[in-house]
């Protein structure tokens, strides 16, 4: 993997996790919005970097050609899916969105879950930023060696 590819991997991770963090922030902001359905962000890897995927790639590439398999490691934000957990019913007959029995369905957002996911997402963003920082340091050292 070249230094430029390292920048691309870090950038894709930062971009994906920034969008993921926006989804969690939106969930937390809508915690008291009736009928709001919690959104779950989904990520997609560019290559199959699972253990079995790497082994299959090695079986095809390494043992026939003699090279190490190349996986980019990029991740992409692929969208959101709705959480199917129903929100609890609340009796609010004066609410404009109440049904004929006077109930509204509260948001199904659990603040503890979204806060924990936000912390994990920020750590993943920091890890992607570290990849970019390390690649930058490597590029600077390469320029110094070339002088």
BELLIN-V235182 format. One line per field, one symbol per residue. ss: DSSP state (H for helix, E for strand, - for the rest). phi: phi as a letter, one per 20 degrees, with the letter a starting at -180 (. if undefined). psi: psi as a letter, one per 30 degrees, with the letter a starting at -180 (. if undefined). A space follows every 50 residues. Layout:
ss=???
phi=???
psi=???
This chain:
ss=--HHHHHHHHHHHHHHHHHHHHHHHHHHH---------EEEEEEE----- HHHHHHHHHHHHHHH---------EEEEEEEE------EEE--------- --EEE-----HHHHHHHHHHHHHHHHHHHHHHHHHHHHHHHHHHHH-
phi=.efffffffffffffffffffffffffffdfdefmfdgedfcdcefdedf gfffffffgeeffddndefdcfnfccfdpccefeffffecfbfeffdfff endceffefdfffffffffffffffffffffffffffffffffffff
psi=kleeeeeeeeeeeeeefeeeeeeeeeeefgfgjkgkkkkjkklkkeljgl eeeeeeeeeeeefeeglkkjkegkkkjgallkkfkkllkkjiffkfgkaf fgklklkgkjeeeeeeeeeeeeeeeeeeeeeeeeeeeeeeeeeeef.
